[in-house]
Amino acid sequence: MKGTGTSAYELLPAEKAGRIECELDRGESVLWAGEPRPWSRARSAFAIWLFAVPWTAFAVFWMGGAALSGAPLPFVLFGTPFVLVGIGLLSLPFWAMRAARRTCYALTDRRVIALEGGLGSIVTRSYLPDQLGRMTRTERSDGSGDLVIEAREWRDSDGDRRTIKNGLMGIDRVREVERLIRSTLLGGCS
């Protein structure tokens, strides 16, 4: 944190620190840098994983039962897409953890930067001070949490309300990071 006399990059691997450095404008300096906890990202996919266990088990059971009963091959293979969907859903926590391991965040004297890992790509988001006013914090009992900077809502094809949240997700010492952002970029503490 600011004022500790340590490097802003002390907790980041060199590769992530280098990616942040490549994003900086001339004269811009990093005050804090961090990364999400991989398990925090996987936690969000865990509910889907719980659904995927019986889904996949039933699909495999159905295909096995059809094969053992001597059903025609097309009838047995009908379950293949369901098994593949189940395997994909079961792997979601793995992919979420992998994305978190490729993600890093930085607070500079001018903005907040989020470099988010995806499947073969990195999405870079910069948040300027005028975008930080509606920032919200979710804090867990261990001090980790999320700083949501932007949230987009829409209705899906069923009419259900959906939300995508972006910001500094799954970080340690979330309250301290929020205070540092507010004091540095918003001119006050809250």
Order of alpha helices (4+ residues) and beta strands (2+ residues): alpha-beta-alpha-alpha-alpha-alpha-beta-beta-beta-beta-beta-beta-alpha
